[in-house]
Amino acid sequence: MFVNYVTSKRIQPFFGGCMKTHDKILNLLKIEGALTARALADELGLTTMGIRQHVLALEASGDVTYKDEKVARGRPTRFWSLTEKSNEHFANRHDELSVQLIDSVIAVFGDDGLEKLIANREATSMHEYSAALADKCSVEEKLNTLAKLRSDEGYMATVTSEANFYWLLENHCPICAAATKCINFCRSELQLFQHLLNDVASVTREEHIVEGARRCAYKVIPL
């Protein structure tokens, strides 16, 4: 399911001013999807010419590519987007090792052993997140705190608002290999968010990286 966030109000930006321009561009493309040089320039407070120099360097390194789209008048508009190679710039939590560990747990302890491992991970996260959200009252405060916690873990989480609800967006999955191997890791995370916010909001997952989406999108509707 495709969800359009163009009109959303972004509540929490992902990166600060100390990041290098190349990294800022990569992060913006990761979070926003394909963007023009002008849009990148507006976001970063740089000139369009300066941005073009950066994206050409990133194209040369194989991290970005472009697609020209026709417009009603004038020359086609060029949109820049990330390549698969760019994933090496984002946290991956050692994909191969994660899959090997899952296989080992199943081989030694069976499927029940893996379920216990997932339950333990969920319980640990629940304890840590609940403590961090304990003094937060509003949905927005809770979501911003949760997004910060998830970003610290490599999920590149952001929060946006619509007229009557919010989006919790996770633009990267640092455990993607493990989640692909065992979908219950994702089931666990959805249940975790639902439990953390059950007194203030309902939570559903509308987009899923494991199913081919660009990011995981959780729709949060205040009660």
N, C-alpha and C positions, 0 to 999 in steps of 0.2 A: 504493500500500500504506500503510495507516494503522498507525502504531506508537504504542503507549501508553507514555509516559515518566513517568506519575504516580508510580510507585514507585521511580524512579531516584534515586540520590544525586547531587546536583549537585556537581561537583568545583571548577569555576571560575566564579564569578559574572562577569557582564559589566560592571557599572558600580559606581562607588564613591559615597561619600557626598556629593561635591561637586556632583552633578547636581541640577537643579531637580526638584521633585516631579512636575510635568507630564511632564518627560522621563523620569523614573523609571517612571511609569505606562505611558507609551508603550513603553518598552523592555521592561517586564515583559510587557505584552500581546503584544509582538512575539515574545518568547522563549517564553512559556508558552501563548499562545493565550487564549481567552476565560476571564475570571476574574470572580468576584463582588467586590463592594466589600469584603466581610469578608476575602477572601483577599488582596486588594491591601493592605488595612490591616495584616494580619498580616505580610506581606512587608516593608512599609516602616516598620513601627513607628508607625503613625498610628491615629487613631480612625476608625471606620467613617463617622461623620458628616463628618469632614474629607475622607476619600476621596471621598465622594459629591459634595461641593462641587467637587472637582477634576474628576471625571469628567463632571459636568454642564457645567462650563466647556469641557471637551474635546469634549463632544457639541455644544455651541453652535458651536464652531469647525469642526465637521464631521470631527474626527479620530477619534472613537469612536462606536460605536452599541451598542445592547443588544438582548438577546433574553430574554424571560421563559420559563422552563421549569417545567412543572408538577412538583410533588413529591407524595409520598403524602399528606401532611397539611399544612395551612396554606397560606399564600399562595405563588404561584409564586416561584422564585428567579431573580433578574436577573443575567445574565452580560454583562459588557462586553467588547467586542472592537474591533479596529482597522478603520477604513474604508480604502478605496483612497486617499483624500486624504492619509491619514497617511504615505504613502510619501515625501512631500516632506520629512519630518523625518529621513530616513535617506539615507546616501550613495548617489548614483546614477551617479557617474562619467560624467556627461554622455551620457546615452543616445543622443540624436540624433546627436551627433558620432561616437560609437563605431560606430553603424550606417553612417554615411556613410563612415567610414574603411575599414570592411570592404568596402563596395561598391567603393570606389576601389582597394583592393588587388587585388580580384578582376578589376576592369576593366583594370588596368595590368599585373599580373603573373600573372593566372589563378589557378585553384584551388591550383596548386603553390606560388604565392607566399604565399597565405594559410596553407597548411600550414607553410611555413618560418617565417612570423611567429609562429604558435602554438608551434612547436617552440622558437623563440628565447625566447619568454615563459616557456615551461616550463623551459628550461635556466637562465634567470636566477633564477627562483623556486627551482629545485632547489639552485642554488649558495648562495643566501641562507639558505634553510631548513636545508640540511645543516650549514652553519656554526653556526647557532643551536642545532641539536639534537646537535651533536658531543659535548658533555660530559654529555648526558642519557642515563641508563642504562635506567630502567624505562619501560614503556609509558605509565604515568600521567604521568611527567615529560615525556616526548616530546610527548604529546597536549596537556598544559597549555601547553607552550611553543609548539606549533603553533597552538593556539587563540588565544594572545596575538598571534602574528604575523598571523593571519587577521583578528582583530578590528581590529588597527591598519590593515588594508586595507579595513575597512568591512563585513566579513562577519558581525559580531556572533556570533562563534563561542563555544560553550560545550562543556564536557565533562561527561558524566554517566557513572555506573558502574552496572552490573547485577551479578548474582552472579558471572558468569564472563566478562563482556566489557564494553566501553565503547561510548559513543556520542560521536562528534564531530559536533556540531550547528551548522549555519550558518543562522542565523535571518534573514539578509538576503543578497541577492545584488547587490552594487554594479555588476556587469557583466551584469545580467540581459538587457538589450537585445541586447548582443553575443552572449551565450550562446544567446538565442532565435534570433538570426540565423544563428549557426553553432554547432551542438551540439558541435563538436570542442573548443571551449573547455572544456566540461564533461568531455569524455573526457580531456582533458589533466590536469585537476585530480584526477580519480580516479586516474589513473596516477601522478601526482605523490605523492599520499598513500601509495599502495601501495609505491612505490619507497622513500620515506622511512622506512617502518615495516617493510620486508620482512624484516628480521632479527629482529623481535620480535613481529610481529602480521600477521594478514590483514585486508584492508580491503575492504568492499563498500558500495555506495551503495544504501540502502533507500528513501529518499524524495528527490524531485527537484523543486525550485522550477519549473524550466522545464516540467515535466510537470503542473503544477497543484498541487503540494504546498505547504504553508505554509512549509516550510524544506527544506534539504538535510540528510539524515541519513546519516552514514557509520557502519556497524557495525564495530567494531575488536575482533577476537578474538585475545588473546595466544596465541603459539605454545607 
